[in-house]
Amino acid sequence: MILSDFDLMNVIRSKRLAIEPFSEDIVRENGVDFRLADEVGRHKHMGDDFVMDPYDEETIKSGYEIEKGVKQILIGAKEQVLLTTNETISVPDDLVGFVELRSTWARHGLSMPPTIIDAGFSGTITLEVVNNAPYKIRIKPMQRFAHIVFLKASSKVSNIYSGMYTGQKGVKLPKVIKEL
């Protein structure tokens, strides 16, 4: 069951779902809009011989640079960036969130894979955004950017989220993939 604006306000008022900072105007018909923070993670230009190794932490760290306190974010044509939400969220053990890009941004050429916010998650949300347009796109911090739809789980989750992204603040680089 998708929570309506009425249900969302009740869950927020009861402090079961925490959003900071919170403003009632971010609650929409059936979801919550989150705004962008002033931070962007970009791939470094490492040359044609560089290979991103998702199994090696040092390679991951060396492949990105994070800019903080930006006044605007220019996303180049065909560029992929990591962005983060201004809002921090704490999800109770019986709700799950689905994060999508607001449709106006998609109409401008941006795309973002759907992100799931697991029951028990707490922190900001890192967004993986790609500019599919043949030109740069400018976005600004504090702009409504992501829309989160919340669903009620059929029961409380017995194994709440406790992964490495718990408590994240700002852009979080990808975790190392464990080899088999």
FENGI-V918068 format. One line per field, one symbol per residue. psi: psi as a letter, one per 40 degrees, with the letter a starting at -180 (. if undefined). Layout:
psi=???
//
This chain:
psi=hhhidddddddddeedhhhhiihdeehadfahhiiiifihhihiheidehhhheehdddddeeiihhifidihhhiheihihiiidiiihhieeiiihhihidddddeeiihiihhhiheihaihhhhhhheieiihhiiiehhdihhhhihidiihdgihfaeeheihahhiiihhhi.
//
